Amino acid sequence: MKKHVILGLSGGVDSSVAAYLLKKQGYEVTGLTMRLIPKGELFKNSEKVFQNAVIDAKRVADYLGIPHVIVDMREIFENTVIEYFVQEYGRGRTPNPCIFCNKNIKFGALLAETKKLGGDYLATGHYAKNVFVNGKYVLQRAKDQKKDQTYFLYHLPQEVLSKVLFPLGDYTKNEIREIAEAKGLPNHSRSDSEEICFVQKLSAGDFVECRNPELNKNGVFKNPEGQSYGTHKGIVHYTVGQRRGLGVAAGIPLYVTEIMESGDILLDTEKGLLKYHILLDNVIFSNGEPDFSKEYRVKIRHGLTEYPAKIIQENGEISLLLSQPARGVAIGQSAVIYGENSVIGGGIMIKAW
């Protein structure tokens, strides 16, 4: 009897080719599109994007001859992902909603939905590998290093990894595009989306201010010595590392180096952006406690840049000691720790110095 896979089908090229590959491998595949975007004026542009995605997903499902279902997850998405995003900005942090969504929605609520639909596995179009090694599931980097998405998946525990398939892990993005075109998938020329799905056409700060104006705390720009450069337009409109749009004439280039929950924003020269130590919260080690004597590689944001680092366990806290300084550590983002080719773990960055 064929194993039944529930595939998150967004209507994009990646998940569409994932559906094709799974079917080719002999799985019974059901495409599932999540309805995530709440109703309301603030989300009208995002709702248009969703409607187009549903049309594309249905076309692909019909073309491949697989069932297609739409599941309404608007309430849980709004109450978890969107609310988390807004509240974190109000604390002076720069959250990563995609990581939070993966944890709570795509590999939380969607995995529960997979069981309801009688699925043996949940599959997504992420560029990552899930390999069973020495009795454990290990999250490994994708073949395409530029598209690798393990940064967004570091928090997945063993019980989730045991039920998850990543069909695209052994392919490059160009190869996926070629397969889509060669097999005549109706959306093979669709471009990738890199925007936050619920913020469409707004800046993050404008979105947060529209959603909850009370969170946009006022305050002043100041230097490390406490000298004021004048007021700013509210903390939700700034992020660590920002230089443009500050409206400060100091005679030298200044950058946002710290956003305080009180409402004040610290400005400093580029040197002030460089950090060697990072304190983590909500730390997860994917395959048990690591070897603290070893040096690992750390990403402080999605992308190719990595820093050599040691994991420090002290006084019940986990921190990172970098061999070379990281520029622009944004509090609220995740630091993800890698071994040779696999994810060791990660956590939320809450302090850097």
RAVEN-V753768 format. One record per pair of residues at least 4 apart in sequence whose C-alpha atoms are under 8 Angstrom apart, sorted by the first residue. I is the first residue (numbers start at 1). J is the second residue. D is the distance in whole Angstrom. If there is no record, write none. Layout:
I:J:D + I:J:D
This chain:
2:26:7 + 2:27:6 + 2:28:6 + 3:27:5 + 3:28:6 + 3:119:8 + 3:120:6 + 3:121:8 + 4:27:6 + 4:28:5 + 4:29:6 + 4:30:8 + 4:118:7 + 4:119:5 + 4:120:5 + 4:121:7 + 5:27:7 + 5:28:6 + 5:29:5 + 5:30:6 + 5:119:5 + 5:120:6 + 5:121:5 + 5:122:6 + 5:123:7 + 6:29:6 + 6:30:5 + 6:31:6 + 6:32:7 + 6:114:6 + 6:117:8 + 6:119:6 + 6:120:8 + 6:121:6 + 6:122:5 + 6:123:6 + 7:15:8 + 7:19:7 + 7:29:7 + 7:30:6 + 7:31:5 + 7:32:6 + 7:122:6 + 7:123:5 + 7:124:6 + 8:15:7 + 8:31:6 + 8:32:5 + 8:33:6 + 8:34:8 + 8:122:8 + 8:123:6 + 8:124:5 + 8:125:7 + 9:15:5 + 9:16:7 + 9:19:8 + 9:31:5 + 9:32:5 + 9:33:5 + 9:57:6 + 9:124:8 + 10:15:6 + 10:16:8 + 10:32:8 + 10:33:6 + 10:34:8 + 10:53:6 + 10:54:7 + 10:57:6 + 11:15:7 + 11:16:7 + 11:53:5 + 11:54:6 + 11:55:7 + 11:56:5 + 11:57:4 + 11:58:8 + 11:60:7 + 11:187:8 + 12:16:6 + 12:53:7 + 12:56:7 + 12:57:7 + 12:187:7 + 12:190:7 + 12:191:8 + 12:192:7 + 13:17:6 + 13:176:8 + 13:177:7 + 13:180:7 + 13:187:6 + 13:188:6 + 13:189:8 + 13:190:7 + 13:192:8 + 14:18:6 + 14:125:5 + 14:126:8 + 14:168:8 + 14:176:7 + 15:19:6 + 15:124:6 + 15:125:4 + 16:20:7 + 16:57:8 + 16:60:7 + 16:125:8 + 16:180:8 + 16:185:8 + 17:21:6 + 17:176:7 + 17:179:7 + 17:180:6 + 18:22:6 + 18:124:7 + 18:125:6 + 18:167:6 + 18:168:6 + 19:23:6 + 19:29:7 + 19:31:7 + 20:24:6 + 20:64:7 + 21:25:6 + 21:167:7 + 22:26:7 + 22:27:6 + 22:28:8 + 22:29:7 + 22:167:7 + 23:27:5 + 23:28:6 + 23:29:6 + 29:66:6 + 29:67:7 + 30:66:6 + 30:67:5 + 30:68:6 + 30:69:8 + 31:57:8 + 31:61:7 + 31:66:7 + 31:67:6 + 31:68:5 + 31:69:6 + 32:68:6 + 32:69:5 + 32:70:6 + 32:71:7 + 33:54:7 + 33:57:7 + 33:68:8 + 33:69:6 + 33:70:5 + 33:71:6 + 34:70:6 + 34:71:5 + 34:72:6 + 34:73:6 + 35:50:8 + 35:70:7 + 35:71:6 + 35:72:5 + 35:73:6 + 35:74:6 + 36:72:7 + 36:73:5 + 36:74:4 + 36:75:8 + 36:77:6 + 36:78:8 + 37:43:7 + 37:46:7 + 37:47:6 + 37:50:8 + 37:74:6 + 37:77:8 + 37:78:8 + 37:198:6 + 38:43:7 + 38:47:8 + 38:74:5 + 38:75:7 + 38:78:7 + 39:43:6 + 39:44:7 + 39:47:8 + 40:44:6 + 42:207:8 + 42:210:8 + 42:211:8 + 43:47:6 + 43:198:7 + 43:199:7 + 43:200:8 + 44:48:7 + 45:49:7 + 45:200:6 + 45:201:7 + 46:50:6 + 46:197:7 + 46:198:6 + 46:199:7 + 46:200:6 + 47:51:6 + 48:52:6 + 49:53:6 + 50:54:6 + 51:55:6 + 52:56:6 + 53:57:6 + 54:58:6 + 55:59:6 + 56:60:6 + 56:186:8 + 56:187:7 + 57:61:6 + 57:68:8 + 58:62:6 + 58:68:6 + 59:63:6 + 59:186:7 + 60:64:6 + 60:185:7 + 60:186:6 + 60:187:7 + 61:65:6 + 61:66:5 + 61:67:6 + 61:68:6 + 62:66:6 + 62:67:8 + 63:185:7 + 63:186:8 + 73:77:6 + 74:78:6 + 75:79:6 + 76:80:6 + 76:81:8 + 76:105:8 + 77:81:5 + 77:82:7 + 77:101:8 + 77:105:7 + 78:82:5 + 78:83:6 + 79:83:5 + 79:84:8 + 80:84:6 + 80:104:8 + 81:85:6 + 81:97:6 + 81:100:6 + 81:101:6 + 81:104:8 + 82:86:6 + 82:97:8 + 82:198:8 + 83:87:6 + 84:88:6 + 84:97:8 + 85:89:6 + 85:95:6 + 85:96:8 + 85:97:6 + 86:90:6 + 86:208:5 + 86:211:8 + 86:212:8 + 87:91:6 + 87:215:7 + 88:92:7 + 88:93:5 + 88:94:7 + 88:95:6 + 88:332:7 + 89:93:5 + 89:94:6 + 89:95:7 + 89:205:8 + 89:208:7 + 89:215:8 + 89:235:8 + 89:236:5 + 90:215:5 + 90:216:6 + 90:217:7 + 90:235:7 + 90:236:6 + 90:261:7 + 91:215:8 + 91:260:8 + 91:261:5 + 92:235:6 + 92:236:7 + 92:259:5 + 92:260:6 + 92:261:5 + 92:263:8 + 93:239:8 + 93:259:7 + 93:330:7 + 93:331:5 + 93:332:5 + 93:333:8 + 94:239:7 + 94:330:6 + 94:331:6 + 94:332:5 + 94:333:6 + 95:331:8 + 95:332:5 + 95:333:5 + 96:100:7 + 96:332:7 + 96:333:6 + 96:334:7 + 97:101:6 + 97:196:8 + 98:102:6 + 98:152:7 + 98:196:8 + 99:103:6 + 99:152:5 + 99:153:7 + 100:104:6 + 100:105:8 + 101:105:5 + 101:106:6 + 102:106:5 + 102:107:6 + 102:108:8 + 102:152:7 + 102:153:7 + 103:107:6 + 103:108:6 + 103:153:8 + 103:155:7 + 103:156:7 + 104:108:5 + 104:109:6 + 105:109:5 + 105:110:6 + 106:110:5 + 106:111:7 + 107:111:5 + 107:156:8 + 107:160:7 + 108:112:6 + 109:113:6 + 110:114:6 + 111:115:7 + 111:122:6 + 112:116:7 + 113:117:6 + 114:118:6 + 114:119:5 + 114:120:8 + 114:121:7 + 114:122:6 + 115:119:5 + 115:120:7 + 120:163:7 + 121:163:5 + 121:164:6 + 121:165:7 + 122:163:6 + 122:164:5 + 122:165:6 + 123:164:6 + 123:165:5 + 123:166:6 + 123:167:7 + 124:165:7 + 124:166:6 + 124:167:8 + 125:166:6 + 125:167:7 + 125:168:6 + 126:148:8 + 126:149:6 + 126:166:6 + 126:168:7 + 126:169:8 + 127:141:8 + 127:142:5 + 127:144:7 + 127:147:6 + 127:148:5 + 127:149:5 + 127:150:7 + 127:166:7 + 127:168:6 + 127:169:5 + 128:139:7 + 128:140:6 + 128:141:5 + 128:142:4 + 128:143:8 + 128:148:6 + 128:149:6 + 128:150:6 + 128:166:6 + 128:168:7 + 128:169:5 + 129:139:6 + 129:140:5 + 129:141:6 + 129:142:6 + 129:166:6 + 129:168:8 + 129:169:5 + 129:170:7 + 130:137:6 + 130:138:6 + 130:139:5 + 130:140:6 + 130:161:7 + 130:164:8 + 130:165:7 + 130:166:7 + 131:137:6 + 131:138:5 + 131:139:6 + 131:140:7 + 132:136:5 + 132:137:4 + 132:138:6 + 133:137:6 + 133:138:7 + 136:158:7 + 136:287:7 + 137:158:6 + 137:161:6 + 137:162:7 + 137:287:8 + 138:286:8 + 138:287:7 + 138:342:7 + 138:343:7 + 139:150:7 + 139:154:8 + 139:342:6 + 139:343:6 + 140:150:7 + 140:341:6 + 140:342:4 + 140:343:6 + 141:145:7 + 141:148:6 + 141:149:8 + 141:150:6 + 141:169:8 + 141:341:6 + 141:342:6 + 141:343:8 + 142:147:8 + 142:148:5 + 142:149:8 + 142:150:8 + 142:168:8 + 142:169:5 + 142:170:6 + 142:171:8 + 143:148:8 + 143:169:6 + 143:170:5 + 143:171:6 + 143:172:6 + 144:148:6 + 144:169:8 + 144:170:8 + 144:171:7 + 144:172:5 + 144:173:7 + 145:304:8 + 146:303:7 + 146:304:7 + 147:172:8 + 147:173:7 + 149:153:7 + 149:302:8 + 150:154:6 + 150:343:7 + 151:299:8 + 151:301:8 + 151:302:6 + 151:336:6 + 152:302:8 + 154:284:8 + 154:286:7 + 154:336:7 + 154:343:6 + 154:344:8 + 154:345:6 + 154:346:6 + 155:284:6 + 155:285:8 + 155:286:7 + 155:345:7 + 155:346:7 + 156:160:6 + 156:161:6 + 156:286:7 + 157:161:6 + 157:286:6 + 158:162:6 + 158:286:7 + 158:287:8 + 159:163:7 + 160:164:6 + 161:165:8 + 168:172:8 + 168:176:8 + 171:175:6 + 171:176:7 + 172:176:6 + 173:177:6 + 174:178:6 + 175:179:6 + 176:180:6 + 177:181:6 + 177:188:7 + 177:189:8 + 178:182:6 + 179:183:6 + 180:184:6 + 180:185:5 + 180:187:8 + 180:188:5 + 181:185:6 + 181:188:5 + 181:189:8 + 184:188:7 + 195:199:7 + 195:200:7 + 196:200:7 + 199:203:7 + 199:204:7 + 199:207:6 + 202:206:6 + 202:207:6 + 203:207:6 + 204:208:6 + 204:236:8 + 204:237:7 + 205:209:6 + 205:236:5 + 205:237:4 + 205:238:7 + 206:210:6 + 206:236:8 + 206:237:7 + 207:211:6 + 208:212:6 + 208:213:7 + 208:215:8 + 208:216:8 + 208:236:7 + 209:213:4 + 209:214:8 + 209:215:7 + 209:216:6 + 209:236:7 + 212:216:8 + 215:236:8 + 216:234:5 + 216:235:6 + 216:236:6 + 217:234:5 + 217:235:6 + 217:236:8 + 217:262:7 + 217:263:5 + 218:231:7 + 218:232:7 + 218:233:7 + 218:234:5 + 218:235:7 + 218:263:5 + 218:264:7 + 219:231:6 + 219:232:6 + 219:234:7 + 219:235:8 + 219:262:8 + 219:263:5 + 219:264:5 + 219:265:7 + 220:228:6 + 220:229:7 + 220:230:5 + 220:231:4 + 220:232:6 + 220:263:7 + 220:264:5 + 220:265:6 + 221:228:6 + 221:229:5 + 221:230:6 + 221:231:6 + 221:232:6 + 221:264:6 + 221:265:5 + 221:266:6 + 221:267:6 + 222:226:6 + 222:227:5 + 222:228:4 + 222:229:5 + 222:230:8 + 222:264:7 + 222:265:6 + 222:266:5 + 222:267:6 + 223:227:5 + 223:228:7 + 223:229:8 + 223:266:6 + 223:267:5 + 223:268:6 + 224:266:7 + 224:267:7 + 224:268:7 + 229:248:7 + 230:248:8 + 232:246:8 + 233:237:7 + 234:238:8 + 234:263:7 + 235:259:7 + 235:263:6 + 235:264:8 + 235:265:7 + 238:242:7 + 238:256:8 + 238:259:8 + 239:256:7 + 239:259:7 + 239:330:7 + 240:255:8 + 240:256:5 + 240:257:5 + 240:258:6 + 240:259:7 + 240:328:6 + 240:329:7 + 240:330:5 + 240:331:8 + 241:255:6 + 241:256:5 + 241:257:6 + 241:273:7 + 241:327:8 + 241:328:5 + 241:329:8 + 241:330:8 + 242:255:5 + 242:256:5 + 243:253:7 + 243:254:6 + 243:255:5 + 243:256:7 + 250:254:8 + 252:269:8 + 253:269:6 + 253:270:8 + 254:267:6 + 254:268:5 + 254:269:5 + 254:270:7 + 255:267:5 + 255:268:6 + 255:269:6 + 255:270:6 + 255:273:8 + 256:265:7 + 256:266:6 + 256:267:5 + 256:268:7 + 257:265:8 + 257:266:6 + 257:267:6 + 257:268:6 + 257:272:6 + 257:273:6 + 257:328:7 + 258:265:6 + 258:266:5 + 258:267:7 + 259:263:7 + 259:264:7 + 259:265:5 + 259:266:6 + 260:264:5 + 260:265:6 + 260:266:8 + 268:272:6 + 268:273:8 + 269:273:7 + 270:274:7 + 273:326:8 + 273:327:5 + 273:328:5 + 273:329:7 + 274:325:5 + 274:326:5 + 274:327:5 + 274:328:7 + 274:329:8 + 275:325:5 + 275:326:5 + 275:327:7 + 275:328:8 + 275:329:7 + 275:352:6 + 275:353:5 + 276:320:8 + 276:321:6 + 276:322:5 + 276:323:7 + 276:324:7 + 276:325:5 + 276:326:7 + 276:352:7 + 276:353:6 + 277:319:7 + 277:320:6 + 277:321:5 + 277:322:6 + 277:352:6 + 277:353:5 + 278:319:5 + 278:320:5 + 278:321:7 + 278:349:6 + 278:350:8 + 278:351:6 + 278:352:4 + 278:353:7 + 279:317:8 + 279:318:6 + 279:319:4 + 279:320:6 + 279:349:6 + 279:350:6 + 279:351:5 + 279:352:6 + 280:317:8 + 280:318:6 + 280:319:5 + 280:320:8 + 280:335:8 + 280:347:5 + 280:348:5 + 280:349:5 + 280:350:6 + 280:351:7 + 281:317:8 + 281:318:7 + 281:347:6 + 281:348:5 + 281:349:6 + 281:350:7 + 282:347:5 + 282:348:6 + 283:318:7 + 283:345:7 + 283:346:6 + 283:347:4 + 283:348:7 + 284:345:5 + 284:346:6 + 284:347:6 + 285:289:6 + 285:290:7 + 285:344:6 + 285:345:4 + 285:346:7 + 286:343:7 + 286:344:6 + 286:345:5 + 287:344:7 + 290:344:7 + 292:310:7 + 292:311:6 + 292:312:7 + 292:313:8 + 293:310:7 + 294:310:7 + 295:308:7 + 295:309:5 + 295:310:5 + 295:311:8 + 296:308:6 + 296:309:5 + 296:310:6 + 296:311:8 + 296:337:7 + 296:338:6 + 296:339:6 + 296:340:8 + 297:306:6 + 297:307:5 + 297:308:5 + 297:309:6 + 297:337:6 + 297:338:5 + 297:339:6 + 298:306:5 + 298:307:5 + 298:308:6 + 298:309:6 + 298:335:6 + 298:336:6 + 298:337:5 + 298:338:6 + 299:303:8 + 299:304:8 + 299:305:6 + 299:306:5 + 299:307:7 + 299:335:6 + 299:336:5 + 299:337:7 + 300:306:8 + 300:329:7 + 300:333:7 + 300:334:6 + 300:335:4 + 300:336:7 + 301:333:7 + 301:334:7 + 301:335:7 + 307:322:7 + 307:323:7 + 307:324:7 + 307:325:8 + 307:326:7 + 308:322:6 + 308:323:6 + 308:324:7 + 309:320:6 + 309:321:5 + 309:322:4 + 309:323:6 + 310:320:6 + 310:321:5 + 310:322:7 + 311:318:7 + 311:319:6 + 311:320:5 + 311:321:7 + 312:318:6 + 312:319:5 + 312:320:6 + 312:321:7 + 313:317:6 + 313:318:5 + 313:319:7 + 314:318:7 + 322:326:8 + 329:352:7 + 330:349:8 + 331:348:8 + 331:349:5 + 331:350:5 + 331:351:6 + 331:352:8 + 332:348:6 + 332:349:6 + 332:350:6 + 333:348:6 + 333:349:6 + 334:346:7 + 334:347:5 + 334:348:4 + 334:349:6 + 335:346:5 + 335:347:6 + 335:348:6 + 335:349:6 + 336:343:7 + 336:344:8 + 336:345:6 + 336:346:4 + 336:347:7 + 337:343:6 + 337:344:5 + 337:345:5 + 337:346:5 + 338:342:6 + 338:343:5 + 338:344:5 + 338:345:7 + 339:343:6 + 339:344:6
